Amino acid sequence: MNGRDVSKKVYVTLPDTVQEDLEGWADYQGRPTANLAAYLIELGIREAKAKGEFKTNQKSPATESKGK
């Protein structure tokens, strides 16, 4: 992460059973539910990239400099 990267919030709707399992898993690990959800999403994205399931959406240096 560079000094400009900022975490973003995403709101997700889950079925009750999935939310209950996620909460139970997070409690078992002693971490916040949102923290576990963020980790699992990140892990899923890394795995999908490794399998070539989608192209990486990276900004070019020219695009990033426009935001300065």
C-alpha positions in Angstrom: 0.0 0.0 0.0 1.2 3.5 -0.8 0.4 6.5 1.3 -2.6 7.3 -0.9 -4.4 3.9 -0.6 -7.5 4.1 1.6 -9.8 1.3 2.7 -13.3 1.4 1.2 -16.6 0.3 2.7 -18.8 -2.1 1.0 -22.3 -3.1 2.2 -23.2 -6.8 1.6 -26.6 -8.5 2.1 -26.2 -12.1 3.3 -28.7 -14.9 3.9 -29.4 -15.3 7.7 -27.6 -18.7 7.8 -24.5 -17.3 6.1 -24.4 -14.3 8.4 -24.8 -16.6 11.5 -22.0 -18.9 10.3 -19.7 -15.9 9.5 -20.4 -14.4 13.0 -19.8 -17.8 14.7 -16.5 -18.2 12.8 -15.4 -14.7 13.7 -16.3 -15.2 17.3 -14.3 -18.5 17.4 -11.3 -16.6 16.0 -11.8 -13.7 18.4 -12.1 -11.1 15.6 -14.8 -8.8 14.4 -17.2 -10.2 11.8 -16.5 -7.4 9.4 -12.7 -8.1 9.6 -13.2 -11.8 8.8 -15.6 -10.9 5.9 -13.0 -8.5 4.5 -10.3 -11.2 4.7 -12.5 -13.8 3.0 -13.4 -11.4 0.2 -9.7 -10.5 -0.3 -8.8 -14.2 -0.3 -11.5 -15.0 -2.9 -10.3 -12.2 -5.2 -6.7 -13.4 -4.9 -7.7 -17.0 -5.8 -9.9 -15.8 -8.7 -7.0 -13.8 -10.1 -4.6 -16.7 -9.7 -7.0 -18.9 -11.7 -7.3 -16.2 -14.4 -11.1 -15.8 -13.8 -10.9 -12.0 -14.4 -8.4 -9.4 -15.5 -6.8 -7.2 -12.8 -8.2 -3.7 -12.8 -5.1 -1.6 -12.3 -4.9 2.1 -12.8 -2.2 3.3 -15.1 0.3 5.9 -13.8 -1.3 8.4 -16.2 -4.8 7.8 -14.6 -3.4 8.1 -11.1 -1.6 11.4 -11.8 -4.9 13.0 -12.9 -6.2 12.6 -9.3 -3.4 14.7 -7.8 
